[in-house]
Amino acid sequence: MITIKFDQQFQTDFKRISRRIPQIVTELEYVIEAIEEYGHVPESYNPHMLDHPRGIYRDMRNSILPRGKWMCW
């Protein structure tokens, strides 16, 4: 089991996006719980390496959430 710690920027972003798109909160909570329990994002979210990473996105992965939103880790 993995323990995830959220920094202040994530908490601010999460609060902002939850007001704009309330239904995405459930999806994010599901993905976070899956990462904590299994150590990876479920295959249904199509996790993959970024195609042309530059700068801070080097060695990052990407997943697609519903409504065309994506998350990078």
Rosetta blueprint (number, residue, H / E / L):
1 M L
2 I L
3 T L
4 I L
5 K L
6 F L
7 D L
8 Q H
9 Q H
10 F H
11 Q H
12 T H
13 D H
14 F H
15 K H
16 R H
17 I H
18 S H
19 R H
20 R H
21 I L
22 P L
23 Q L
24 I H
25 V H
26 T H
27 E H
28 L H
29 E H
30 Y H
31 V H
32 I H
33 E H
34 A H
35 I H
36 E H
37 E H
38 Y H
39 G L
40 H L
41 V L
42 P L
43 E H
44 S H
45 Y H
46 N L
47 P L
48 H E
49 M E
50 L L
51 D L
52 H L
53 P L
54 R L
55 G H
56 I H
57 Y H
58 R L
59 D L
60 M L
61 R E
62 N E
63 S E
64 I E
65 L L
66 P H
67 R H
68 G H
69 K L
70 W E
71 M E
72 C E
73 W L
